[in-house]
């Protein structure tokens, strides 16, 4: 008797998932994590324009949510206050 192999359905990511993964990849490759706020905003403006052209199926709301995810990803886990750093002896 031959064994039947169960066929798994191949998972195909949605356009939104692909765009999210591409955005995170760009963030890590481009060094935007270390950029100043103004430079980061400009980078996100350009990158979101690119992603909107690349993933035409995404709605304006989905693109807005994608940008929000990316901007949150770029924020430090714990915001540091300059005065706390100075008090701790870190300049």
C-alpha positions as CSV (number, residue, x, y, z in Angstrom):
1,X,0.0,0.0,0.0
2,X,1.3,3.4,-0.8
3,X,1.1,6.2,1.7
4,X,-0.7,9.2,0.7
5,X,1.1,12.4,1.4
6,X,-1.0,15.1,2.9
7,X,-0.8,18.2,0.9
8,X,-0.5,21.3,2.9
9,X,-2.0,24.4,1.4
10,X,0.7,26.8,0.5
11,X,0.4,30.0,2.5
12,X,0.4,33.1,0.3
13,X,0.9,36.3,2.2
14,X,-1.5,39.2,1.5
15,X,-0.3,42.4,-0.1
16,X,-0.5,44.1,3.3
17,X,1.7,41.5,4.9
18,X,4.2,41.7,2.1
19,X,4.3,45.5,2.3
20,X,4.7,45.3,6.1
21,X,7.6,42.9,5.7
22,X,9.2,45.0,3.0
23,X,8.9,48.1,5.2
24,X,10.5,46.5,8.2
25,X,13.3,45.2,5.9
26,X,13.9,48.7,4.5
27,X,13.9,50.2,8.1
28,X,16.7,47.8,9.1
29,X,18.7,48.1,6.0
30,X,18.5,51.9,5.6
31,X,19.6,52.9,9.1
32,X,16.5,55.0,9.7
33,X,16.5,53.8,13.4
34,X,19.4,56.2,14.0
35,X,18.1,59.1,12.0
36,X,16.9,62.4,13.4
37,X,13.2,62.9,13.6
38,X,13.1,65.2,10.6
39,X,15.1,62.8,8.4
40,X,12.9,59.9,9.6
41,X,9.8,61.7,8.6
42,X,11.2,62.5,5.1
43,X,12.3,58.8,4.8
44,X,8.9,57.6,5.7
45,X,7.2,60.0,3.3
46,X,9.4,58.7,0.4
47,X,9.1,55.0,1.4
48,X,5.4,55.1,1.9
49,X,5.0,56.7,-1.6
50,X,7.1,53.9,-3.0
51,X,5.1,51.2,-1.2
52,X,1.8,52.8,-2.4
53,X,3.1,52.5,-6.0
54,X,4.4,49.0,-5.5
55,X,1.3,47.6,-3.7
56,X,-1.5,49.3,-5.6
57,X,-4.2,47.1,-3.9
58,X,-3.6,48.7,-0.5
59,X,-6.1,51.3,0.5
60,X,-5.3,54.6,2.0
61,X,-6.3,53.3,5.5
62,X,-4.0,50.3,5.1
63,X,-1.1,52.5,4.1
64,X,-1.8,54.7,7.1
65,X,-1.8,51.7,9.4
66,X,1.4,50.4,7.8
67,X,3.1,53.8,8.4
68,X,2.0,53.8,12.0
69,X,3.4,50.3,12.5
70,X,6.7,51.4,10.9
71,X,7.0,54.5,13.0
72,X,6.2,52.6,16.2
73,X,8.9,50.1,15.2
74,X,11.4,52.9,15.0
75,X,10.7,54.3,18.5
76,X,12.9,53.2,21.4
77,X,11.3,50.8,23.8
78,X,11.8,53.1,26.7
79,X,11.9,56.8,26.1
80,X,14.9,58.4,27.8
81,X,14.8,61.8,29.3
82,X,18.0,63.9,28.9
83,X,17.9,64.9,32.6
84,X,17.8,61.3,33.8
85,X,20.8,60.5,31.6
86,X,22.8,63.4,33.0
87,X,21.9,62.5,36.6
88,X,23.0,58.9,36.0
89,X,26.4,60.3,34.9
90,X,25.9,59.5,31.2
91,X,26.6,62.4,29.0
